[in-house]
């Protein structure tokens, strides 16, 4: 439910433990820009269950990750063609060229 493991980065930054999510924005049709956005921070290293809950909350908000109803995969918002179809499915099933 939390998307691909590559969507997330967790580490110790500036004295805090931080969960970050990958954000993809497009400068042009073939120029994705990848950034990491912090979504939760902790003073002490959190338990794995706490990390999973933070990922789940981020997925439920639709701000970062969306669900493709055609292929059934969770995708980064920047890789979605529209609200419910990923770019790959839009090319495959709708004839869209990215």
N, C-alpha and C positions, 0 to 999 in steps of 0.2 A: 504494500500500500504506500510505501514511502518513496517510490520511484527508484531509479537506479542508484547504486551506492556512489557513483561518480557525481551525483547531484549534491552531495554533502561533503563538508570539510569540518573537522573538529580538531581543536588544538588549544594551546596555551598562548595567548596573545596579551601583551601589556599587563601581565599579572592576573588575568581573568581567563577562565575556560570559556570557549566560545564555539557555538554551532553556527556554521555559515552555509548558505545555500547558493548554488551557482545560478547566476542570472545571465541570460543571453539577450543581447539587443543587436539590432541590425543597423549598420551604418549605410549599407547599400545592399543590393540583392545577393551579393556573394561575399559580404564582409561581416561575419558575426563577431561581436565583441563579447568576451566572457569576463564577468566580474563576479566577485564573491561578496555576498551581502550577509552581515551578521543578523541572525534572527533571535538568538538567545545567548545570554551570558550568565556565568555562575562564578562565585568566589572560590568554591571548591570543586574538584572534579566530580561531575554527576555520575550516578549509576547508569548503566546501559538502559534500564527501563525508563529513566527520566529523559535520556536522549531520544529514545524511540517515541515517547509521548510528544516531545517538541517537534519531531519530524511529522508526526501524525497531525498535529495542530497546524503546521505550515501547509501540509497537503490539503487539509479541509478548508483553508482560507481562500484557495484559488489564486492567491497572489503570486505564487512561484511555480506551482506544479498543477497540471491539469490532466484529466483523464480523456483519452481518445476512445470514443464509443465504437469506432470501426475496428481498431486492432486490439483494444482492451489493454493498452499500456499507459502508464503514467509518463508524462513528458514534461520537460521544462516549458513554461509558458512561452518562452521565446522560440520554441520549436513547434508551436501550434499554428495551424492555418486560420482557425476560428475557435470559438468556444469549445467545440467538442470533436474536432478533427485535427489530427497532427499533420504536419507538412508532408510526411511520407505518404499517408493515406490520401491526402488531397491530390498528390501527384498520381498515385496509383489508381484511385477510383473516380476522381473528379476531373482528371485531365489538366490539372493546374501545373504550370511550369514555374518553379522557383529559381 
